[in-house]
Amino acid sequence: MSDTLKKYLTADRGTRIQTLRLTQAWRTGLAHQNLPPVLVGLLGELAAASALLAGNIKFDGSIVLQLQGNGPVRLIMVECTSTLDLRATAHLREDATPASDATLQDLLNADGQGRFMVMLDPSGRQAGATAYQGIVPLEGDTVAAVLEHYMKHSEQLDTRLWLAADAQACAGLLLQRMPGESAHSGATEQSEAADAAWTHCATLADTLGTDELRTTDSDTLIRRLFWEDDLLVFPEQAVRWHCPCSRERVAGMLRTLGREEVEDILAEQGLVHIACNFCGQPYDFDAVDCAALFTGDSDALQAPGSDTLH
């Protein structure tokens, strides 16, 4: 089954294994984003990584991963909630045309000042309270390398990631040493067994090819890699694309512009066209819709068959 996060533990409970492959959710997310293939791949890898990491957060909220720099790509950002609602966006600089074989560093870190940010944002956070933010230099030529560096040095967690994406699917495999099973805990038999299990899993995962990861369903992938291992299996979790933009929210924004400005736009362009700045979902308001904005006729604003959340 696609669009699910699957979790496992090695028999010694020392290594966490997680895998996912997103197809429908990912294609929905790309439907209104006109991005070059090299950027689709980068965004998909970060989206897969965010879902893998969000599956482990212990609070009701979201994890946000952001890459920002001065290259052809201005910003890449993904957000995944603890319930695995995912959204992702990327923005090129004006007139930028990235090379088809550009690396992450080429795209975002032309001057060496690029930054990678991780934000943990609890849903119950009180107004004025700040979310946890970790910001580090953009080190590594791949999303996996950037995240592994961050997890090792900022979170003190040994983490390995294998990521792959194109316009049809994004996928990922995560290995993580469980807290308390680090080699730093002492040269005991237990830590030696945990070291051996960790090395064993990483060695198997290193045999993965990018195309294999992207095109193979999660169950088949786990069987291929760990067919000799006795893994503890946890219930799978569904991942869906979700951006909270809606026609009603856009209508509220237009009302704040005022009747005169909305009518000026309508007179100049024939309709008012708004696209969500995050997912690109388009919203069009014709003359009847614009009149309804200021008369309180909510039924007239609801486009036939429209879905306020996608």
PLY file of the C-alpha trace (Angstrom):
ply
format ascii 1.0
element vertex 310
property float x
property float y
property float z
element edge 309
property int vertex1
property int vertex2
end_header
0.00 0.00 0.00
1.33 3.43 -0.92
1.03 6.70 1.02
1.78 5.01 4.33
4.56 5.24 6.89
5.72 1.85 8.16
7.76 1.34 11.33
9.91 -1.49 12.61
12.40 -2.23 15.38
15.23 -4.71 15.28
14.82 -7.63 17.68
17.26 -6.07 20.16
15.21 -2.83 20.05
18.38 -0.92 19.29
17.65 0.27 15.74
14.51 1.94 14.42
13.60 1.28 10.77
11.01 3.36 8.92
10.00 3.47 5.29
7.43 5.20 3.12
6.52 5.72 -0.51
4.09 8.48 -1.47
2.31 8.54 -4.82
-1.20 10.03 -4.73
-0.41 12.44 -1.91
2.76 13.58 -3.66
1.10 14.04 -7.06
-1.68 16.05 -5.40
0.93 18.29 -3.84
2.67 18.92 -7.16
-0.54 19.50 -9.15
-0.33 23.30 -9.02
3.43 23.77 -8.57
5.35 24.35 -11.80
8.85 23.26 -10.81
11.79 21.96 -12.87
12.55 18.23 -12.40
15.73 18.84 -10.41
13.74 20.88 -7.90
10.86 18.39 -7.82
13.38 15.74 -6.81
14.88 17.90 -4.07
11.48 18.93 -2.71
10.25 15.33 -2.77
13.27 14.11 -0.84
12.71 16.75 1.84
8.98 15.90 1.95
9.72 12.20 2.45
12.25 13.03 5.17
9.78 15.26 7.01
7.17 12.50 7.14
9.74 9.97 8.37
10.79 12.34 11.16
7.26 13.49 12.01
6.30 9.90 12.66
8.47 10.02 15.79
7.52 13.33 17.41
5.91 12.90 20.81
3.55 15.89 20.79
0.52 17.14 18.88
1.99 19.58 16.39
4.24 19.70 13.36
7.81 19.56 12.16
8.99 22.11 9.62
12.15 21.63 7.53
13.46 24.62 5.60
16.38 25.09 3.22
17.26 28.68 2.39
20.14 30.33 0.55
21.29 32.66 -2.22
21.41 30.24 -5.16
18.82 29.85 -7.95
16.41 28.44 -5.38
15.33 30.98 -2.79
13.44 28.67 -0.43
12.37 25.06 0.04
10.05 24.30 2.93
8.00 21.30 4.02
5.71 20.80 6.98
4.39 17.52 8.35
2.12 17.19 11.36
2.17 14.49 14.01
-0.89 13.01 12.24
1.15 12.94 8.97
-0.63 15.72 7.11
2.01 16.96 4.67
2.58 20.05 2.55
5.63 21.26 0.66
6.70 24.24 -1.43
9.74 25.57 -3.31
10.45 28.99 -4.81
12.94 29.84 -7.54
14.43 33.30 -7.85
13.05 35.37 -10.69
14.39 34.25 -14.11
16.46 31.47 -12.48
16.98 28.34 -14.60
18.80 25.70 -12.56
20.91 23.10 -14.34
19.31 19.67 -14.62
22.24 18.08 -12.75
22.54 20.77 -10.07
23.28 19.59 -6.55
21.68 20.93 -3.40
24.71 23.15 -2.87
24.45 24.50 -6.44
20.79 25.32 -5.96
20.85 26.91 -2.52
24.35 27.65 -1.31
26.12 29.64 -4.01
27.84 31.92 -1.49
28.31 29.41 1.32
25.78 31.19 3.51
22.90 28.73 3.08
21.01 27.59 6.15
19.02 24.54 7.18
16.29 25.05 9.76
14.29 22.52 11.79
11.29 23.82 13.71
9.13 21.83 16.13
5.82 23.60 16.59
3.32 22.22 19.17
-0.30 22.86 18.16
-1.16 24.04 21.67
1.58 26.65 21.75
0.35 29.80 23.49
0.38 33.13 21.71
3.77 34.77 22.11
5.55 31.51 22.93
8.30 30.54 20.52
8.59 27.17 18.82
11.83 25.20 19.05
14.17 26.11 16.20
17.48 24.59 15.22
19.46 26.41 12.53
22.72 25.06 11.12
24.91 25.72 8.07
23.86 23.93 4.89
26.43 21.12 4.83
26.18 18.21 2.39
25.32 17.71 -1.28
22.06 15.86 -0.62
19.02 16.26 1.60
19.98 13.00 3.33
23.49 14.27 4.09
22.18 17.58 5.47
19.70 15.83 7.75
22.15 13.18 8.94
24.61 15.93 9.88
21.91 17.85 11.74
20.60 14.82 13.64
24.10 13.73 14.65
25.39 17.10 15.81
22.23 18.88 17.01
20.08 16.02 18.30
22.89 13.55 19.18
21.07 10.78 17.30
22.81 8.46 14.88
20.56 8.63 11.82
20.87 7.36 8.26
18.52 8.35 5.43
18.02 7.11 1.89
15.71 9.36 -0.17
14.46 9.46 -3.75
11.81 11.42 -5.64
10.48 12.41 -9.04
7.14 13.77 -10.25
5.43 10.39 -9.74
6.57 9.38 -6.26
8.75 10.29 -3.32
10.16 7.68 -0.97
12.49 7.25 1.95
14.09 4.81 4.34
15.27 5.87 7.79
17.52 4.06 10.25
18.01 5.52 13.71
19.84 4.37 16.82
17.39 4.31 19.66
18.23 6.63 22.57
20.30 4.85 25.20
21.76 2.40 22.70
24.71 4.53 21.67
28.21 3.14 21.68
29.01 5.94 24.13
26.99 4.15 26.82
29.89 1.78 27.54
31.64 -1.31 26.22
29.00 -3.76 27.44
27.65 -6.80 25.67
24.40 -4.95 25.10
26.06 -1.98 23.43
28.20 -4.28 21.31
25.08 -6.11 20.12
23.41 -2.79 19.35
26.50 -1.69 17.40
26.42 -4.91 15.40
22.70 -4.56 14.62
23.17 -0.93 13.59
26.07 -1.77 11.27
24.18 -4.74 9.85
21.09 -2.65 9.01
23.12 0.20 7.50
25.15 -2.21 5.36
21.96 -3.75 3.96
20.35 -0.36 3.33
23.46 0.86 1.52
22.70 -1.69 -1.21
19.58 0.30 -2.16
19.55 1.99 -5.54
17.75 5.29 -6.04
15.39 3.88 -8.68
14.68 0.84 -6.52
13.75 3.00 -3.55
11.51 5.27 -5.60
9.61 2.55 -7.46
9.33 -0.32 -4.95
6.49 -0.56 -2.45
7.50 -0.50 1.20
6.57 -4.09 2.04
8.63 -5.46 -0.83
11.55 -3.21 0.07
11.65 -4.39 3.69
11.44 -8.04 2.63
14.32 -7.60 0.19
16.58 -5.89 2.69
15.76 -7.60 5.97
14.44 -11.01 4.97
16.78 -12.72 7.44
15.91 -10.42 10.36
13.21 -10.80 12.97
11.70 -7.31 13.02
9.08 -5.96 15.41
6.30 -4.48 13.27
4.17 -1.48 14.29
0.82 -0.34 12.84
1.21 1.61 9.62
0.13 5.25 9.43
-1.52 6.96 6.47
0.15 10.07 5.00
-1.94 12.64 3.14
-1.37 15.94 1.40
-3.06 18.78 3.24
-2.78 22.53 2.76
-5.15 24.63 4.90
-5.80 27.17 2.16
-9.47 27.41 1.09
-11.77 29.53 -1.01
-13.30 30.94 2.17
-9.89 32.07 3.45
-9.07 33.73 0.13
-12.47 35.46 0.20
-11.66 36.81 3.65
-8.34 38.17 2.38
-10.06 39.90 -0.55
-12.55 41.51 1.81
-9.66 43.11 3.68
-8.57 44.76 0.41
-11.90 46.56 0.22
-14.59 46.77 -2.45
-12.90 49.53 -4.46
-9.58 47.69 -4.92
-11.28 44.39 -5.74
-13.46 46.11 -8.35
-10.38 47.79 -9.86
-8.68 44.39 -10.26
-11.87 42.94 -11.75
-12.18 45.81 -14.24
-8.55 45.44 -15.33
-8.32 41.65 -15.54
-11.88 40.40 -15.96
-11.61 38.27 -12.82
-9.61 38.14 -9.62
-7.10 35.31 -9.71
-5.35 34.24 -6.51
-2.99 31.29 -6.05
-1.99 29.88 -2.66
1.56 31.01 -1.96
2.36 27.61 -0.46
0.76 24.95 -2.68
-0.18 26.96 -5.77
-3.89 26.02 -5.62
-5.73 28.59 -7.83
-8.85 30.47 -6.79
-10.78 32.59 -9.31
-13.46 35.15 -8.45
-15.63 36.52 -11.26
-17.95 39.55 -11.10
-20.71 37.62 -9.30
-18.23 36.23 -6.76
-16.74 39.66 -6.12
-20.16 41.19 -5.55
-20.96 38.40 -3.09
-17.81 39.21 -1.12
-19.44 42.35 0.20
-23.07 41.20 0.46
-22.49 38.19 2.71
-23.81 35.67 0.15
-21.58 32.74 1.15
-23.39 30.29 -1.15
-22.46 32.37 -4.18
-18.79 32.19 -3.20
-18.65 28.41 -3.04
-17.47 27.12 -6.39
-19.39 24.02 -7.59
-17.65 20.85 -6.47
-14.88 22.75 -4.72
-13.15 21.26 -1.70
-12.06 23.75 0.92
-9.20 21.54 2.11
-6.96 19.52 -0.19
0 1
1 2
2 3
3 4
4 5
5 6
6 7
7 8
8 9
9 10
10 11
11 12
12 13
13 14
14 15
15 16
16 17
17 18
18 19
19 20
20 21
21 22
22 23
23 24
24 25
25 26
26 27
27 28
28 29
29 30
30 31
31 32
32 33
33 34
34 35
35 36
36 37
37 38
38 39
39 40
40 41
41 42
42 43
43 44
44 45
45 46
46 47
47 48
48 49
49 50
50 51
51 52
52 53
53 54
54 55
55 56
56 57
57 58
58 59
59 60
60 61
61 62
62 63
63 64
64 65
65 66
66 67
67 68
68 69
69 70
70 71
71 72
72 73
73 74
74 75
75 76
76 77
77 78
78 79
79 80
80 81
81 82
82 83
83 84
84 85
85 86
86 87
87 88
88 89
89 90
90 91
91 92
92 93
93 94
94 95
95 96
96 97
97 98
98 99
99 100
100 101
101 102
102 103
103 104
104 105
105 106
106 107
107 108
108 109
109 110
110 111
111 112
112 113
113 114
114 115
115 116
116 117
117 118
118 119
119 120
120 121
121 122
122 123
123 124
124 125
125 126
126 127
127 128
128 129
129 130
130 131
131 132
132 133
133 134
134 135
135 136
136 137
137 138
138 139
139 140
140 141
141 142
142 143
143 144
144 145
145 146
146 147
147 148
148 149
149 150
150 151
151 152
152 153
153 154
154 155
155 156
156 157
157 158
158 159
159 160
160 161
161 162
162 163
163 164
164 165
165 166
166 167
167 168
168 169
169 170
170 171
171 172
172 173
173 174
174 175
175 176
176 177
177 178
178 179
179 180
180 181
181 182
182 183
183 184
184 185
185 186
186 187
187 188
188 189
189 190
190 191
191 192
192 193
193 194
194 195
195 196
196 197
197 198
198 199
199 200
200 201
201 202
202 203
203 204
204 205
205 206
206 207
207 208
208 209
209 210
210 211
211 212
212 213
213 214
214 215
215 216
216 217
217 218
218 219
219 220
220 221
221 222
222 223
223 224
224 225
225 226
226 227
227 228
228 229
229 230
230 231
231 232
232 233
233 234
234 235
235 236
236 237
237 238
238 239
239 240
240 241
241 242
242 243
243 244
244 245
245 246
246 247
247 248
248 249
249 250
250 251
251 252
252 253
253 254
254 255
255 256
256 257
257 258
258 259
259 260
260 261
261 262
262 263
263 264
264 265
265 266
266 267
267 268
268 269
269 270
270 271
271 272
272 273
273 274
274 275
275 276
276 277
277 278
278 279
279 280
280 281
281 282
282 283
283 284
284 285
285 286
286 287
287 288
288 289
289 290
290 291
291 292
292 293
293 294
294 295
295 296
296 297
297 298
298 299
299 300
300 301
301 302
302 303
303 304
304 305
305 306
306 307
307 308
308 309
